[in-house]
């Protein structure tokens, strides 16, 4: 495949993903037919979607990978510069909440996909994977920075708290996400730190 054709194909896939995100975020997962997506993308035929994605399952998998990858890149950059477990936990919470605020359509689409049950456990790492948080918490315990607690329980609790932000934004679009993140950071810092 030539470089030009490859770039054109990548651009078309991105166009289809953007349209899919918009349709799911605005109308819900159930209404995200190839016809609605093609219309939103300005495509002449649904065959253009089928050319790039074998079916709706593959399109949904690409959407999840795209959104989760975006979150991972954003949050990973913030967490990566921190030198303490408490700092990494703070950066994680602020990063996910901030990303949810500035990327509302992709996060709403991801939430719709997850709530619809269209994203099964058989695929690659999904949005609810908390292993990265478990590592942060375990390292903090090993360093004596965090108190003794069940890492899996706390990681799952943090993860569910930040995953709920798109729901909060749907209920209250004017939500002050910086203040919301600050409250979560304070809550989880008090719950996990060693000492007073």
C-alpha positions as CSV (number, residue, x, y, z in Angstrom):
1,X,0.0,0.0,0.0
2,X,1.4,3.4,-0.9
3,X,2.1,6.1,1.7
4,X,-0.6,8.3,0.2
5,X,-3.2,5.5,0.2
6,X,-2.3,4.6,3.7
7,X,-2.7,8.2,4.9
8,X,-6.0,8.4,3.1
9,X,-7.2,5.2,4.7
10,X,-6.1,6.4,8.2
11,X,-7.9,9.7,7.6
12,X,-11.1,7.9,6.5
13,X,-10.9,5.6,9.6
14,X,-10.5,8.7,11.8
15,X,-13.4,10.4,10.1
16,X,-15.6,7.3,10.7
17,X,-14.5,7.1,14.4
18,X,-15.2,10.8,15.0
19,X,-18.7,10.3,13.4
20,X,-19.3,7.2,15.5
21,X,-18.3,9.0,18.7
22,X,-20.6,12.0,17.8
23,X,-23.6,9.7,17.0
24,X,-23.2,7.6,20.2
25,X,-22.6,10.6,22.4
26,X,-25.6,12.5,21.1
27,X,-28.1,9.8,20.3
28,X,-27.0,6.7,22.3
29,X,-25.5,3.4,21.4
30,X,-28.7,1.9,20.1
31,X,-29.2,4.5,17.4
32,X,-25.6,4.2,16.1
33,X,-26.4,2.4,12.9
34,X,-24.0,2.4,10.0
35,X,-26.6,4.6,8.2
36,X,-26.5,7.2,11.0
37,X,-22.7,7.1,11.2
38,X,-22.4,7.4,7.4
39,X,-24.8,10.3,7.4
40,X,-22.9,12.1,10.2
41,X,-19.5,11.5,8.5
42,X,-20.9,12.8,5.1
43,X,-20.2,9.4,3.4
44,X,-22.1,8.5,0.3
45,X,-22.6,4.9,1.4
46,X,-22.3,2.6,4.4
47,X,-20.0,0.4,2.3
48,X,-17.3,2.9,3.1
49,X,-17.6,2.0,6.7
50,X,-17.6,-1.7,5.9
51,X,-14.5,-1.3,3.9
52,X,-12.6,0.0,6.9
53,X,-14.3,-2.0,9.7
54,X,-15.5,-5.6,9.3
55,X,-18.6,-4.9,11.4
56,X,-20.0,-3.0,14.3
57,X,-18.0,-5.1,16.8
58,X,-14.8,-4.1,15.1
59,X,-15.9,-0.4,15.0
60,X,-16.8,-0.5,18.7
61,X,-13.5,-2.1,19.5
62,X,-11.7,0.6,17.5
63,X,-13.7,3.3,19.3
64,X,-12.8,1.9,22.8
65,X,-9.2,1.5,21.8
66,X,-9.1,5.1,20.5
67,X,-10.7,6.7,23.6
68,X,-8.9,4.5,26.2
69,X,-5.7,5.2,24.4
70,X,-6.3,8.9,24.5
71,X,-7.0,8.8,28.3
72,X,-3.9,6.6,28.8
73,X,-1.6,9.0,26.9
74,X,-3.0,12.0,28.7
75,X,-3.0,10.5,32.2
76,X,0.3,8.6,31.7
77,X,2.1,11.8,30.9
78,X,0.8,13.4,34.1
79,X,1.5,10.4,36.3
80,X,4.9,9.8,34.8
81,X,6.4,13.0,36.0
82,X,5.4,12.4,39.7
83,X,8.0,10.8,42.0
84,X,5.7,9.7,44.9
85,X,2.8,7.4,45.1
86,X,0.6,10.2,46.6
87,X,1.6,12.4,43.7
88,X,0.9,9.7,41.1
89,X,-2.5,9.0,42.7
90,X,-3.3,12.7,42.6
91,X,-2.2,13.1,39.0
92,X,-4.3,10.0,38.0
93,X,-7.5,11.4,39.5
94,X,-6.9,14.9,38.2
95,X,-5.9,13.5,34.8
96,X,-9.0,11.3,34.3
97,X,-11.4,14.0,35.6
98,X,-9.8,16.7,33.5
99,X,-9.8,14.5,30.4
100,X,-13.5,13.7,31.0
101,X,-14.2,17.5,31.1
102,X,-12.2,18.4,28.0
103,X,-13.2,15.3,25.9
104,X,-16.9,15.0,26.8
105,X,-18.1,13.4,23.5
106,X,-15.6,10.6,23.5
107,X,-16.1,9.9,27.2
108,X,-19.8,9.9,26.8
109,X,-19.6,7.6,23.8
110,X,-17.3,5.2,25.8
111,X,-19.7,5.3,28.7
112,X,-22.6,4.5,26.3
113,X,-20.7,1.6,24.8
114,X,-19.9,0.1,28.3
115,X,-23.4,0.6,29.6
116,X,-24.9,-1.1,26.5
117,X,-22.8,-4.2,27.2
118,X,-21.3,-3.9,23.7
119,X,-17.8,-3.9,25.2
120,X,-17.3,-7.4,26.6
121,X,-14.6,-8.9,28.8
122,X,-13.1,-10.8,25.9
123,X,-11.3,-7.9,24.3
124,X,-8.1,-6.1,25.2
125,X,-7.8,-4.0,28.4
126,X,-10.9,-2.0,28.8
127,X,-11.9,1.2,30.5
128,X,-12.4,-0.4,33.9
129,X,-9.0,-2.0,34.2
130,X,-7.5,-0.9,37.5
131,X,-4.1,-2.7,37.4
132,X,-2.2,0.6,36.9
133,X,-3.8,2.0,40.1
134,X,-3.0,-1.2,42.0
135,X,0.7,-0.8,41.0
136,X,0.8,2.8,42.2
137,X,-0.8,1.9,45.5
138,X,1.3,-1.2,46.1
139,X,4.5,0.8,45.4
140,X,3.3,3.4,47.9
141,X,2.8,0.8,50.5
142,X,6.2,-0.8,49.9
143,X,7.8,2.6,50.2
144,X,6.0,3.2,53.5
145,X,4.2,6.2,52.0
146,X,0.7,4.6,52.1
147,X,-0.9,2.7,55.0
148,X,-1.8,-0.9,54.8
149,X,-5.1,-1.6,53.0
150,X,-6.5,-3.9,50.4
151,X,-5.0,-2.6,47.1
152,X,-7.7,-4.2,44.9
153,X,-10.6,-2.6,46.9
154,X,-9.1,0.9,47.0
155,X,-8.0,0.8,43.3
156,X,-11.4,-0.3,42.2
157,X,-13.0,2.4,44.3
158,X,-10.8,5.1,42.8
159,X,-11.4,3.8,39.3
160,X,-15.2,3.8,39.8
161,X,-15.1,7.3,41.2
162,X,-13.4,8.8,38.2
163,X,-15.3,6.6,35.7
164,X,-18.5,8.2,37.0
165,X,-17.5,11.7,36.0
166,X,-19.1,11.5,32.5
167,X,-22.4,10.6,34.2
168,X,-22.0,13.6,36.5
169,X,-21.4,15.8,33.5
170,X,-24.5,14.5,31.7
171,X,-26.6,15.4,34.8
172,X,-24.8,18.7,35.4
173,X,-22.9,20.1,32.3
174,X,-21.7,23.0,34.4
175,X,-20.0,20.8,36.9
176,X,-16.7,22.4,38.2
177,X,-14.4,19.5,37.3
178,X,-11.4,21.0,39.0
179,X,-13.2,21.3,42.3
180,X,-14.6,17.8,41.8
181,X,-11.2,16.4,41.2
182,X,-9.8,18.2,44.2
183,X,-12.4,16.7,46.5
184,X,-11.6,13.2,45.2
185,X,-7.9,13.8,45.6
186,X,-8.4,14.9,49.2
187,X,-10.7,12.0,49.9
188,X,-8.4,9.3,48.6
189,X,-5.3,10.9,50.0
190,X,-6.7,10.9,53.5
191,X,-7.9,7.3,53.0
192,X,-4.6,6.0,51.9
193,X,-1.7,7.9,53.4
194,X,0.4,6.6,56.2
195,X,0.3,8.6,59.4
196,X,-2.0,11.5,60.4
